[in-house]
Amino acid sequence: MEWLGVVMGVVAGVVWTFLMLTVYKHLYMPTLGMRYIALMAVLMGTVMGLGFAVARWG
């Protein structure tokens, strides 16, 4: 089940990035939109998931 690792990496990346951006939003940039945060979380999670897959099977 190789794709399970990729999915786990993506999910973990999305959650981590979402949390970090949410904290950053509250502390530094209150005007940052949730849509932007969600988009960045998905992009970063995908990148982290792919990186995790490459590191594991590359």
FINUTOR-555228 format. One record per atom (N, C-alpha, C, O): residue in one letter; chain; atom name; x negated, y negated, z negated. Coordinates in nm, 3 decimals. Layout:
+--------+--------+-------+---------+---------+---------+
: residu : chaine : atome :    east :   north :      up :
+--------+--------+-------+---------+---------+---------+
:      A :      A :    CA :       X :       Y :       Z :
...
+--------+--------+-------+---------+---------+---------+
***
This chain:
+--------+--------+-------+---------+---------+---------+
: residu : chaine : atome :    east :   north :      up :
+--------+--------+-------+---------+---------+---------+
:      M :      A :     N :  -0.087 :   0.121 :   0.000 :
:      M :      A :    CA :   0.000 :   0.000 :   0.000 :
:      M :      A :     C :  -0.089 :  -0.124 :   0.000 :
:      M :      A :     O :  -0.098 :  -0.197 :  -0.099 :
:      E :      A :     N :  -0.155 :  -0.147 :   0.112 :
:      E :      A :    CA :  -0.248 :  -0.259 :   0.122 :
:      E :      A :     C :  -0.177 :  -0.394 :   0.117 :
:      E :      A :     O :  -0.230 :  -0.491 :   0.062 :
:      W :      A :     N :  -0.057 :  -0.400 :   0.173 :
:      W :      A :    CA :   0.014 :  -0.529 :   0.177 :
:      W :      A :     C :   0.060 :  -0.573 :   0.039 :
:      W :      A :     O :   0.088 :  -0.691 :   0.017 :
:      L :      A :     N :   0.068 :  -0.477 :  -0.054 :
:      L :      A :    CA :   0.109 :  -0.512 :  -0.190 :
:      L :      A :     C :   0.009 :  -0.609 :  -0.252 :
:      L :      A :     O :   0.048 :  -0.704 :  -0.321 :
:      G :      A :     N :  -0.120 :  -0.586 :  -0.228 :
:      G :      A :    CA :  -0.223 :  -0.675 :  -0.280 :
:      G :      A :     C :  -0.211 :  -0.814 :  -0.219 :
:      G :      A :     O :  -0.230 :  -0.914 :  -0.288 :
:      V :      A :     N :  -0.180 :  -0.819 :  -0.089 :
:      V :      A :    CA :  -0.165 :  -0.948 :  -0.022 :
:      V :      A :     C :  -0.046 :  -1.023 :  -0.081 :
:      V :      A :     O :  -0.055 :  -1.142 :  -0.110 :
:      V :      A :     N :   0.066 :  -0.953 :  -0.097 :
:      V :      A :    CA :   0.187 :  -1.016 :  -0.152 :
:      V :      A :     C :   0.161 :  -1.066 :  -0.294 :
:      V :      A :     O :   0.200 :  -1.177 :  -0.329 :
:      M :      A :     N :   0.094 :  -0.984 :  -0.374 :
:      M :      A :    CA :   0.064 :  -1.024 :  -0.511 :
:      M :      A :     C :  -0.025 :  -1.148 :  -0.513 :
:      M :      A :     O :  -0.006 :  -1.237 :  -0.595 :
:      G :      A :     N :  -0.124 :  -1.151 :  -0.421 :
:      G :      A :    CA :  -0.212 :  -1.267 :  -0.413 :
:      G :      A :     C :  -0.137 :  -1.393 :  -0.374 :
:      G :      A :     O :  -0.159 :  -1.500 :  -0.431 :
:      V :      A :     N :  -0.047 :  -1.379 :  -0.277 :
:      V :      A :    CA :   0.032 :  -1.494 :  -0.232 :
:      V :      A :     C :   0.121 :  -1.545 :  -0.344 :
:      V :      A :     O :   0.127 :  -1.665 :  -0.371 :
:      V :      A :     N :   0.191 :  -1.452 :  -0.411 :
:      V :      A :    CA :   0.281 :  -1.491 :  -0.520 :
:      V :      A :     C :   0.204 :  -1.559 :  -0.632 :
:      V :      A :     O :   0.245 :  -1.663 :  -0.683 :
:      A :      A :     N :   0.090 :  -1.499 :  -0.670 :
:      A :      A :    CA :   0.009 :  -1.557 :  -0.777 :
:      A :      A :     C :  -0.041 :  -1.695 :  -0.737 :
:      A :      A :     O :  -0.042 :  -1.787 :  -0.818 :
:      G :      A :     N :  -0.082 :  -1.709 :  -0.611 :
:      G :      A :    CA :  -0.131 :  -1.838 :  -0.562 :
:      G :      A :     C :  -0.021 :  -1.943 :  -0.562 :
:      G :      A :     O :  -0.044 :  -2.058 :  -0.602 :
:      V :      A :     N :   0.097 :  -1.905 :  -0.519 :
:      V :      A :    CA :   0.210 :  -1.999 :  -0.517 :
:      V :      A :     C :   0.245 :  -2.044 :  -0.658 :
:      V :      A :     O :   0.262 :  -2.163 :  -0.683 :
:      V :      A :     N :   0.255 :  -1.948 :  -0.750 :
:      V :      A :    CA :   0.291 :  -1.982 :  -0.888 :
:      V :      A :     C :   0.186 :  -2.072 :  -0.952 :
:      V :      A :     O :   0.220 :  -2.174 :  -1.013 :
:      W :      A :     N :   0.058 :  -2.036 :  -0.937 :
:      W :      A :    CA :  -0.050 :  -2.114 :  -0.995 :
:      W :      A :     C :  -0.052 :  -2.255 :  -0.939 :
:      W :      A :     O :  -0.059 :  -2.353 :  -1.013 :
:      T :      A :     N :  -0.045 :  -2.265 :  -0.803 :
:      T :      A :    CA :  -0.050 :  -2.396 :  -0.738 :
:      T :      A :     C :   0.071 :  -2.480 :  -0.778 :
:      T :      A :     O :   0.059 :  -2.600 :  -0.801 :
:      F :      A :     N :   0.189 :  -2.416 :  -0.785 :
:      F :      A :    CA :   0.311 :  -2.489 :  -0.823 :
:      F :      A :     C :   0.297 :  -2.546 :  -0.964 :
:      F :      A :     O :   0.333 :  -2.661 :  -0.989 :
:      L :      A :     N :   0.245 :  -2.465 :  -1.055 :
:      L :      A :    CA :   0.226 :  -2.512 :  -1.192 :
:      L :      A :     C :   0.126 :  -2.626 :  -1.198 :
:      L :      A :     O :   0.150 :  -2.727 :  -1.265 :
:      M :      A :     N :   0.014 :  -2.611 :  -1.129 :
:      M :      A :    CA :  -0.090 :  -2.714 :  -1.130 :
:      M :      A :     C :  -0.037 :  -2.845 :  -1.071 :
:      M :      A :     O :  -0.060 :  -2.952 :  -1.127 :
:      L :      A :     N :   0.034 :  -2.835 :  -0.959 :
:      L :      A :    CA :   0.086 :  -2.955 :  -0.894 :
:      L :      A :     C :   0.196 :  -3.020 :  -0.978 :
:      L :      A :     O :   0.211 :  -3.142 :  -0.979 :
:      T :      A :     N :   0.273 :  -2.937 :  -1.049 :
:      T :      A :    CA :   0.378 :  -2.992 :  -1.135 :
:      T :      A :     C :   0.316 :  -3.071 :  -1.249 :
:      T :      A :     O :   0.362 :  -3.181 :  -1.282 :
:      V :      A :     N :   0.210 :  -3.014 :  -1.310 :
:      V :      A :    CA :   0.139 :  -3.085 :  -1.417 :
:      V :      A :     C :   0.077 :  -3.213 :  -1.363 :
:      V :      A :     O :   0.086 :  -3.319 :  -1.424 :
:      Y :      A :     N :   0.014 :  -3.201 :  -1.247 :
:      Y :      A :    CA :  -0.050 :  -3.317 :  -1.184 :
:      Y :      A :     C :   0.053 :  -3.426 :  -1.156 :
:      Y :      A :     O :   0.027 :  -3.545 :  -1.175 :
:      K :      A :     N :   0.170 :  -3.383 :  -1.108 :
:      K :      A :    CA :   0.278 :  -3.477 :  -1.076 :
:      K :      A :     C :   0.320 :  -3.554 :  -1.201 :
:      K :      A :     O :   0.334 :  -3.676 :  -1.197 :
:      H :      A :     N :   0.340 :  -3.483 :  -1.311 :
:      H :      A :    CA :   0.386 :  -3.548 :  -1.434 :
:      H :      A :     C :   0.279 :  -3.639 :  -1.495 :
:      H :      A :     O :   0.311 :  -3.742 :  -1.555 :
:      L :      A :     N :   0.152 :  -3.599 :  -1.480 :
:      L :      A :    CA :   0.046 :  -3.675 :  -1.543 :
:      L :      A :     C :   0.000 :  -3.794 :  -1.461 :
:      L :      A :     O :  -0.025 :  -3.902 :  -1.514 :
:      Y :      A :     N :  -0.012 :  -3.774 :  -1.328 :
:      Y :      A :    CA :  -0.079 :  -3.876 :  -1.248 :
:      Y :      A :     C :   0.009 :  -3.941 :  -1.140 :
:      Y :      A :     O :   0.000 :  -4.061 :  -1.116 :
:      M :      A :     N :   0.094 :  -3.861 :  -1.076 :
:      M :      A :    CA :   0.170 :  -3.913 :  -0.963 :
:      M :      A :     C :   0.318 :  -3.882 :  -0.976 :
:      M :      A :     O :   0.367 :  -3.789 :  -0.912 :
:      P :      A :     N :   0.390 :  -3.958 :  -1.056 :
:      P :      A :    CA :   0.534 :  -3.932 :  -1.079 :
:      P :      A :     C :   0.617 :  -3.945 :  -0.952 :
:      P :      A :     O :   0.729 :  -3.894 :  -0.946 :
:      T :      A :     N :   0.563 :  -4.012 :  -0.848 :
:      T :      A :    CA :   0.642 :  -4.033 :  -0.728 :
:      T :      A :     C :   0.629 :  -3.917 :  -0.630 :
:      T :      A :     O :   0.699 :  -3.913 :  -0.529 :
:      L :      A :     N :   0.538 :  -3.822 :  -0.659 :
:      L :      A :    CA :   0.519 :  -3.708 :  -0.570 :
:      L :      A :     C :   0.647 :  -3.626 :  -0.563 :
:      L :      A :     O :   0.704 :  -3.589 :  -0.665 :
:      G :      A :     N :   0.692 :  -3.598 :  -0.440 :
:      G :      A :    CA :   0.819 :  -3.528 :  -0.420 :
:      G :      A :     C :   0.809 :  -3.378 :  -0.443 :
:      G :      A :     O :   0.704 :  -3.318 :  -0.418 :
:      M :      A :     N :   0.917 :  -3.318 :  -0.489 :
:      M :      A :    CA :   0.919 :  -3.175 :  -0.512 :
:      M :      A :     C :   0.905 :  -3.097 :  -0.382 :
:      M :      A :     O :   0.849 :  -2.987 :  -0.381 :
:      R :      A :     N :   0.954 :  -3.155 :  -0.271 :
:      R :      A :    CA :   0.942 :  -3.088 :  -0.142 :
:      R :      A :     C :   0.795 :  -3.075 :  -0.103 :
:      R :      A :     O :   0.752 :  -2.972 :  -0.051 :
:      Y :      A :     N :   0.719 :  -3.183 :  -0.129 :
:      Y :      A :    CA :   0.576 :  -3.182 :  -0.100 :
:      Y :      A :     C :   0.504 :  -3.079 :  -0.188 :
:      Y :      A :     O :   0.417 :  -3.006 :  -0.141 :
:      I :      A :     N :   0.542 :  -3.075 :  -0.315 :
:      I :      A :    CA :   0.482 :  -2.980 :  -0.409 :
:      I :      A :     C :   0.510 :  -2.836 :  -0.364 :
:      I :      A :     O :   0.420 :  -2.752 :  -0.365 :
:      A :      A :     N :   0.635 :  -2.809 :  -0.326 :
:      A :      A :    CA :   0.671 :  -2.674 :  -0.283 :
:      A :      A :     C :   0.594 :  -2.635 :  -0.157 :
:      A :      A :     O :   0.548 :  -2.522 :  -0.144 :
:      L :      A :     N :   0.581 :  -2.729 :  -0.064 :
:      L :      A :    CA :   0.509 :  -2.702 :   0.061 :
:      L :      A :     C :   0.362 :  -2.670 :   0.033 :
:      L :      A :     O :   0.306 :  -2.575 :   0.087 :
:      M :      A :     N :   0.301 :  -2.753 :  -0.053 :
:      M :      A :    CA :   0.161 :  -2.731 :  -0.087 :
:      M :      A :     C :   0.143 :  -2.597 :  -0.160 :
:      M :      A :     O :   0.044 :  -2.527 :  -0.138 :
:      A :      A :     N :   0.236 :  -2.562 :  -0.246 :
:      A :      A :    CA :   0.227 :  -2.437 :  -0.321 :
:      A :      A :     C :   0.234 :  -2.317 :  -0.227 :
:      A :      A :     O :   0.159 :  -2.220 :  -0.243 :
:      V :      A :     N :   0.323 :  -2.323 :  -0.129 :
:      V :      A :    CA :   0.335 :  -2.214 :  -0.033 :
:      V :      A :     C :   0.208 :  -2.203 :   0.052 :
:      V :      A :     O :   0.158 :  -2.093 :   0.075 :
:      L :      A :     N :   0.158 :  -2.317 :   0.099 :
:      L :      A :    CA :   0.036 :  -2.315 :   0.180 :
:      L :      A :     C :  -0.083 :  -2.263 :   0.102 :
:      L :      A :     O :  -0.157 :  -2.177 :   0.150 :
:      M :      A :     N :  -0.102 :  -2.314 :  -0.020 :
:      M :      A :    CA :  -0.214 :  -2.272 :  -0.102 :
:      M :      A :     C :  -0.201 :  -2.124 :  -0.142 :
:      M :      A :     O :  -0.300 :  -2.051 :  -0.146 :
:      G :      A :     N :  -0.080 :  -2.082 :  -0.171 :
:      G :      A :    CA :  -0.056 :  -1.942 :  -0.207 :
:      G :      A :     C :  -0.088 :  -1.848 :  -0.091 :
:      G :      A :     O :  -0.145 :  -1.741 :  -0.111 :
:      T :      A :     N :  -0.051 :  -1.890 :   0.030 :
:      T :      A :    CA :  -0.081 :  -1.809 :   0.148 :
:      T :      A :     C :  -0.231 :  -1.799 :   0.169 :
:      T :      A :     O :  -0.284 :  -1.691 :   0.196 :
:      V :      A :     N :  -0.300 :  -1.913 :   0.156 :
:      V :      A :    CA :  -0.446 :  -1.913 :   0.172 :
:      V :      A :     C :  -0.512 :  -1.825 :   0.066 :
:      V :      A :     O :  -0.603 :  -1.748 :   0.096 :
:      M :      A :     N :  -0.466 :  -1.837 :  -0.058 :
:      M :      A :    CA :  -0.524 :  -1.757 :  -0.166 :
:      M :      A :     C :  -0.496 :  -1.609 :  -0.145 :
:      M :      A :     O :  -0.581 :  -1.525 :  -0.172 :
:      G :      A :     N :  -0.376 :  -1.577 :  -0.098 :
:      G :      A :    CA :  -0.340 :  -1.438 :  -0.072 :
:      G :      A :     C :  -0.427 :  -1.378 :   0.038 :
:      G :      A :     O :  -0.474 :  -1.265 :   0.027 :
:      L :      A :     N :  -0.449 :  -1.455 :   0.145 :
:      L :      A :    CA :  -0.533 :  -1.407 :   0.254 :
:      L :      A :     C :  -0.677 :  -1.392 :   0.207 :
:      L :      A :     O :  -0.744 :  -1.294 :   0.240 :
:      G :      A :     N :  -0.724 :  -1.488 :   0.128 :
:      G :      A :    CA :  -0.860 :  -1.480 :   0.075 :
:      G :      A :     C :  -0.876 :  -1.358 :  -0.015 :
:      G :      A :     O :  -0.979 :  -1.292 :  -0.013 :
:      F :      A :     N :  -0.773 :  -1.330 :  -0.094 :
:      F :      A :    CA :  -0.775 :  -1.213 :  -0.182 :
:      F :      A :     C :  -0.783 :  -1.086 :  -0.100 :
:      F :      A :     O :  -0.857 :  -0.994 :  -0.134 :
:      A :      A :     N :  -0.706 :  -1.080 :   0.009 :
:      A :      A :    CA :  -0.706 :  -0.962 :   0.095 :
:      A :      A :     C :  -0.842 :  -0.942 :   0.162 :
:      A :      A :     O :  -0.893 :  -0.830 :   0.168 :
:      V :      A :     N :  -0.901 :  -1.051 :   0.210 :
:      V :      A :    CA :  -1.032 :  -1.044 :   0.275 :
:      V :      A :     C :  -1.139 :  -0.999 :   0.175 :
:      V :      A :     O :  -1.225 :  -0.917 :   0.207 :
:      A :      A :     N :  -1.132 :  -1.055 :   0.054 :
:      A :      A :    CA :  -1.230 :  -1.020 :  -0.049 :
:      A :      A :     C :  -1.216 :  -0.872 :  -0.088 :
:      A :      A :     O :  -1.316 :  -0.808 :  -0.122 :
:      R :      A :     N :  -1.096 :  -0.820 :  -0.085 :
:      R :      A :    CA :  -1.073 :  -0.683 :  -0.129 :
:      R :      A :     C :  -1.108 :  -0.581 :  -0.020 :
:      R :      A :     O :  -1.171 :  -0.479 :  -0.047 :
:      W :      A :     N :  -1.068 :  -0.610 :   0.103 :
:      W :      A :    CA :  -1.086 :  -0.512 :   0.210 :
:      W :      A :     C :  -1.190 :  -0.554 :   0.314 :
:      W :      A :     O :  -1.219 :  -0.477 :   0.406 :
:      G :      A :     N :  -1.245 :  -0.674 :   0.301 :
:      G :      A :    CA :  -1.339 :  -0.723 :   0.400 :
:      G :      A :     C :  -1.477 :  -0.661 :   0.384 :
:      G :      A :     O :  -1.568 :  -0.692 :   0.460 :
+--------+--------+-------+---------+---------+---------+
***
